Amino acid sequence: MIKIENFTYTYPGRSVSTIKDLSAEVPEGGLVLLTGPTGCGKSTLLKAINGLIPHLMGGRMEGKIEINGLDTRKTDIFTLSRKVGLIFQNPDDQIFSTVVQDEVAFGPENLALPRKMIRQGIDKALKLVGLDEFHHRGTHMLSGGEKQRLAIASVLSMSPDILILDEPLAQLDPRGSTEVLKTIRTLNDNGMTVILVEHRIHEVAHLADRIMIMEKGRIVLDEEPRAAFERIDVFKKLGLRVPESAEISHAMGFKKVALTMEEIKKGINAGIRPAVAPSSNHASPETPEKEDSDETALEMEGVSFQYDRRAGFVLEDIYLNIRKGEVVSLMGNNGSGKSTMLLHFAALLKPSRGRVTVLARDTRKLEARQLAGMVGIAFQDPTLMLFNETVWKEVAFGPRMLHFGETKLRQKVEDAMNAMGIAGLRDENPLSLSGGQRLRVALASISSMQPEVILLDEPTSGQDKSNSDSLLRYLYELSGKGITILFTTHDIEAAIRYSDRLLVMNNGKIIADGPPRKIIKEAETLKKANLRPPVSFKIGELLGIEAFCIEDLVGEAACSG
């Protein structure tokens, strides 16, 4: 189906190749999980498979890629678009129609297919992704998971043989992820070849026939999942996330690596137990001790907000007090109001009712620019924040506008770039980087200004585990200096490990507020917000152990929280 021979690719204007002498094959009907550290070339490889490289992106390409015997370099984009469908990380990047059926019809219409065939294609595609009742629904009314499924349907309507998806779960809550993965599984079961790029390895590994790992433009591992996780040293060396089920089965001495919680349960029922008694110490060297403060940094008093007076409230009667130096994680369904809350604390939105106070200032009397240098916000889509020619200039822009002295400016820029792991990218154009690298540039451009409050919308999205941990550890260290951190996330393990406090939202209201470990034990709260506890917590319950992470379960230094 897909044959790649000695493929090398260099982007226009670059001297170093992003992909280097890569060879691989994907058989018809396979489902391949392609993963690797942020910036290793995964997205570039996908663009080459569907012909965007080299036809639209230029650059220098060597070697050959064949799709069903067709050389992508010698085959036009029109033909390749009917062979390979590409789904981007953010569905909003490829949805532009206002009505669902119009979006699905767009591709077939541009292929000049007969009207009857287009109608049949719309019906079939929407049914395959579980949106068969959504023909006339406005695209702006869809949830994140529904948008991602619509993006898949819009590609399926052109009847491709191959579906390739670039981080389709990155911005989805657990419910949306479940919807999209179910769709992918159904398509693959029906014979479609699928290549899935994903950092959330723990959520998708059990679906894959094979796992390919890339590093610095090359494939360094290509195995079926169980064999791949026999080599968890490779995953850890590259800073990739290993499913807890695989880690637990290694730690507990399973003869065969477990891919699911059900397989772990079977081992426990057969009498397998952790080799080391679990630790009772819940402090971690990753998250240093810090003094509590009574000083309020962020506050909401009876806040309600609606974008449109004809629609319902996005935030409803919220009372919240966040202290100086706290690290607070915010979880909940897509559309529960998390991002809207962040925008209020940045004074980019003003409450319809109630009062928002930021650093003792009433935001109703402020312009957002008046908080520059005091409050930093990083949006979910980092592209909206990047506009300078180089990474260094991007990170230096804020401090320069705040009139930092040259010595201080250079020091803060270097510190921020080192903390985000982007020092080696200083001369690159930010918009030429991978999604994960762009996000780290945006975060560095915020932290270089030394704000008193940092607001982050999904900061771990599209990041490998190493970069995600490094980022959150850095933020936690900043909180020890009195900086207040509020971040949204769909990663419950990150919330447990790196936050002092967890807020859970549902339908515009806060339904839980407290220490992460306490809230994880509230099954009804998690169910309302469609959240799932870590695998280690569920396994701990079977063993009679209170465990919130792998370290708790197998007796190593316990995770924080």
N, C-alpha and C positions, 0 to 999 in steps of 0.2 A: 504493500500500500504506500508506505513512505520510505524512501531510501535516500540516505544522506551520505555523500562520499567526500571526504577531505575538504569539508566546507570551512572556509575562512572568510570573515567579513570585517571591513573597516569602514566606519562611518565617515561621511564627508568632513574634511577639515581635521581629522584625527590621524595621528601617526601610528597609534597602537591598535591592533585588531581586537575587536570585542569577542569574536568567535575565532578559534584557532584550530584548524585541521581536525574538525569534528566529523566523526563517522558514526552512523546509527541506523537502525531499521525499526519500523513499527509495522507489525502485521495487520492485515485487514481484520476489523472487529476487535482490536485490542483497546485496552484502557490503560494509558500510561500516566503515571504521576511524575511530573518533571519538577524538580526542586533544586535548591542550592542557595548559597549566600546571596544577599541583596547585591545586585550589580554584576552577577556572574555571567549574564548573557541570555537568560531564559526568554525574556520578552523578545529579544532580537531574533532568536531562533524561531519563535512562533511567526514573526513577521516575514521571515524568509520562507517558511513552509507555505504561507498563503500568498506569496508573491509580492507583498509590499516592498520587500527587499529582493532584487534591486530596482524593480520597475518604478516605484514612486519615491523611494528614499535615496536613490543614488548610491554613492559610496563605491568601494572596491570589493568585489566578490570573486572568490576563487573556489574551485571544486564544483560539486553538482548536487542538486536536490531534485529527486524525481517523485511525482505524485501519480500513481497508477501508470508509470512508464513515461509520463510527460515531464520534460525538463522545464523546471520553473523559469529558467532564464530565457528559454526559447518559446514559452507559452504566454499569451497575453493575459492581462488581469481579468478580462471578461470571462475567459474560459476557466481560469483558476478559481474565480469567485463561485463557480458552480460546483467546484470540487472540494474546496476548503472554506469553512465558515469560521471566522474569528470573533470571539466575544472578549471585549475589553474588561479591565478591572472595575471601572465605574460605569454602570449601565447608562447614566445620564450623558456619557460621552458619545453614545450612539443612538439615543432615542431623541427624535426631533419632531415627530408627529404628535398631534394633540389627542388623537383617538387611537385606541389599541389596534383595531383592524386596519387602519390606514398605515400604521407603523409596519405591520406584518406584510402588507401589500406592496410596500415601497420597493423592495428588492425585485420581486417577480415582475412588477410593472416596468422597471428599468431594464429587465431582460427581455421585455416585449413579449411576454408569454400571453397566450389567449385568455380572455376574460374568465371563461369557465374554469380554466386550469388555475388561475389566480385565486378564485373563490374557493375552490377545492383545497388549494394549498394553505390558505388562511385557516380554514376549518380544521384541517389535519394538524397543522403546526400548533395551534392554540390548544387543541385537545391533548396533544403529546405532552405539553408543558403544564397541563391542568388549568388552563385559562379559557376553557371553552365557553364560559358564561360571561366573558369580559369583552366581547366584540365591540360594544359601543361605550365602554368605560373610558373616561378621560385618563390619559397617561399620567397627569399630575396627581391623580387620586390613588396611585398604586403605592404599595409599600416597597421597601428595598428589595425583598425577595421576589415580589411580583414583577418589579422592573427588570430584575436580572432574568427571570423566566421569559419576559416579553422580548428581551434582547436575544435570547436563545431562539424563540419562536420566529423572530424576524429573519434570522439566519436559516432556520430550518425550512422556511417557506421557499427557499431557492434550491431545496433538495440536495445539499452537499453530501459527499461521501464521508467527509472528515469534519469533526467539530473540535476546535482548539479554544481553550478558555484560559485567560490570563488573570489569575487571582480572583475568581468569581465570588469567593466568600469573604473577601477582605473587609467589606463594609456592611456585612449582614449580621443580624442577630441570630441566635440559635434556631428560631423558627424559620427564618428566611433561608438559613444554611441548609436546614433539613429539606425544605421545599426544592431548592436548587439541586441538591445531591440526589434526591429521589428522581428528579427529571433526568439528570445525567445517567443514572443507573438504568432507567427505562430505555433511554436512547441507545445505550450500549448493549442492553439485552436484546434490542431489536436489530442489532448488527452494525450500528454506527461506530466507526473508529473515533476514539476520543483521546486527546492529549490535554492534560489538566495541569497547569502551573499553579502551585499553591504552597504557601508557607505553613498553613494550618494542617500540617501533615497528619496530626492525630485524628483529624475529622474525616480524612479521605483515604487513608492508606488501605483500609479494609476493602475498598472498592476496586483497587488497582490490580491489574495483572502483573505490572512491572513498575519498579521505581527507578528512575534515572536521576542521578545527582550530578549537577554541573559545578565546576569550580574554575574561575578565571578563563571562561570560554571553552572549556573542555568537559567531556563526560568522564567522571572519575569512578562512577559505580552504576551498574545496570544489572539489576537482579529482580526476581520475583519478591514480593514484600517480606515474606517470612525469612528468606535468605538475606535480604537487605538489612533487616533488623538484628540479624546475628552479628552484624558489624556496626553496632551502635557507636563504636569508637570513631568511625568515619563521620557520622552525623554530628557527634559532639565536637570533633576537631574543627568542623566547618561552621559550628555554631547553629546547627539546625535542631528543630524540635523533634524529640522522639516521643511517640505515643506513650502515655503512662503505662498502658497495658504491657508494652514491650519492656519498658524499664523495670516494672514490677516483676515480670517473669524472669528477667535476668537476675535481679536482686534476690529473688526467692528460690533460685536454682531450678526453674522449670527445664525439662529436657528439650522442649520445643518452644520457641518464642510465641507468646500469645499476642493476637492482633485485636482482640475484643475483650470487653469486660466479662462476657459469658465464658470465654476460655479461661480467664483467671479464676472465675467462680468454680469451674470444674476442677482446677488444680487444688483449690482450697478445700473443696469437698473431698478430694482424694487424700487430704492430710498434709499438704505442703504449707509451711509457715515461714515467715521471715527468719533469716539466719541470725539476725541480731535483734535484741530487744529494742523497741522504739524508745527514742529519747523523750524525756518529759520537759526538756528545755525548749521553749518556743522562741528564744531570741536567736537572731542570725547575724553573723558578721557582715552580711550584705547590707543590712539596714541598721545603721548605728542608733544607739539610744539618743534621745533628745529631750529637752525640757518642754513641758506643756506650757502654753501661753493662754492667758485669759483675755487677751486683746482680740477684738473682732476684726477680721479682714473683709469678709463678705457676708452680707445679710439680706434676706428677703422677708418682708413683713406683709402677709396677706396678698401675695402677688398672684394676679391672674393676667393672662395675655391671650389675645386672639389676633391672627393675621388679617382676618376678614370678619367683619361684624355679622355677616350672614352665616359664618361657620362657627363651630364650637371652640371652646377654649383649648389652647395648646398647653398652657400652664394654668392651674386652677387652685387658688387659695393656698399658696405655698408659704410656709414659715421655715426659715433656715438660717442657721448661724454657723459660719465657718471661721475658726480661729486662726490667727497668725501662725504660720509654720506648720499647719496641718497638711497632710497629703490625703486628698479625698477622691475616691474613684466613684464614678457615676455609671450605673448600668440600667438596662431596660430594653424593651422592644424598640425596633426602628419606629420612629414616629411618636415615642412616648414623651418627648419634650426635652431631651438631654441637650441637644445642640442649641435649642432656643434658650435654655437656662444659661449656657455659656455666653451667648450673645448679649444677654441682659447684663451679665457681670462685666462685659467689655464696653457697656453703654452703647452698643450698636443697635439695641432695641430698648424701648422704654415700656414699662408695664402699663397695661390697660387699666388695672386697678392695683392698689398697694404701693409699696416703696421698696426700691433696691438701693442698698448702700454699699459702696466700694471704698475701702480705706477711709471710712467716716464721711464719705461724700455721697450725697443724694444724686443718683444718676439722672433724675428728671431735670436737674439744673445744670447738667454737663453735656458737652459735646464729646464724642469718643476720643477726638484728638487731644483733649485735655488730660487724658489718662496715659498718653504716650510716655513710655519710659517707666511708668508705674505698674501698668497692666499689659501683659503680652498675651496674644491669642494666636494659636495656630489652627487653621481650618482643616477640615477633613480632606479637602482637595488642595494639596500644597501648591499646585500650579497657579492657583489664584493669587499667591503671595510672591511669586518669583518674577523678577523683571530686569535684573541686572545682567551684565555681560559675563561675569565670572562668579564662581562660588565665593571667593574672597570679598568681592565688592558687594555681594548680596548680604553676607554676614556683617560686613562693616557699615552697611547703609544706615541702620537704626542708630548705632552709637555716633555716627558722623552727624546725623540730623539732631541728635541730642547734645552736640558740641563737646563730645569727649575729647580730652587732650590726646595728641597723636600717640604718645607712649601708652597711655591707658587704653586707647582704642585698639592698638595692635595687640596688646596683651589679652584683652577681652575677646577679640576675634579669634586669636590662636587658641585660647582656653575653650571657647565654644566649639570650634572645629575639631579640636582633639577629643573633646567629650562626646561628640557625635560621630567620630570615626570618619571624618571627611577631609582631614588635612591633606591627604593625597590628591584631592579633587579641586584644589584651590583655583586652578587656572581653567577649569572646565566651565562650559556654559550650563547653568542649572537646568535649563529646559532640555538639554541633551542627555540628562541622567535618567536612570531607572526611577520608577515610582517610589521605591523605598529610599533611594538616595535623595530624591527631591524633598521628601518629607523630613529627612534629617537636616538638609540645608535650611528648610523653613524653621525648624526647631532651633537650630543654631542661631539664626537671624533674630529669634526672640530672646534666647538666653544671653546673647552678647550685650543686650541693653541693660542687663541686671534689673529686671522688673521686680517689684515686691509681690506681685501675683502673676502666676503663669496658668493660662487656661488652654487645655489641649483637647482637641476633638479627634478621638481615635488615634493616638500617637503610635500605637503598635501595628497599625494597619500596613500590610505589605512588608513587614520587617521580619527577618529571620530571628531566631531566638536569641542569638548572641547580641545583635544590635538592639533588640527589644529590651533585654535585661540590662544592657549597658546604659541605655537611655533612662529607664525607670530608676536604676540605681543612682544615676547622676541627679535626677530630680529629687530623689529622697535625700541625697546629701545636701542639695540646695535648701531643702526644707529645714535642715538642721541649723541653717544660718538665718532662719526666720522667714524664708520665702514660702508663700502659700501656693499649693499646687492643687488644681482641680482638673481631672481628666476623665473623659468618657472612654469606655472600653466594652468590648464584647468578650474579652479574655478574662474569665473568672479567676484563673490561676494568677494572672498579673495583679488583679485586684487584691487577692489574698496576700501575695508576697510583698507588694510595694505600696500599700495604702494603710493609713491609720484608721480610716473610716470609709464605710461603703454606703452609698445612697442607692436605693433601687426605685426606679420610676415606672409608672404604668398609667396610661391615659392622662398624662399631664399632672399626676400627683405623686408625691413621695410616699411609697408604701412601706419602706423600711429604711432605717438610719441607725448605724451602729458599727461596732467592730466587725470586720469581714468574717471572722471565724464564727461569731454569734449568728450572723445572718445566714451563713451557709447552712446552718442547722435548721433553719426555718423552711421546711419543705413547702408549705402552702404559699409563702412569699415567693419562692423561686418559681413555683408553678404558675402563679399569676403573671410573672414577668417572662415566662418561657426561658428561664435560666436552668442550667444543669450543673450540679456540683461536680468537682473533679472526680475522676475515676478513683483516685486514692481515697477519697472520702467514702465512696460506696464500698470499696474493698475493706476499708477500716471497719465499717459497720459489720461486715461479715466476720471479721476477726475479733470484734469486741474492742477495737482500738479507735480512739478519736484522732483521725488523720486528715490533714487538709492538703498535704502535698506528699510527694514521693519520699522526702527526707523523714517526715513524721512516721511513715509506714515502715521503713526499713532500718531505722535507728541511726541515721546520719544526723549531722547538725540540722536542726529543724528549721522549716521556713518561717519567715516573719509574719507579722499580722496580729 
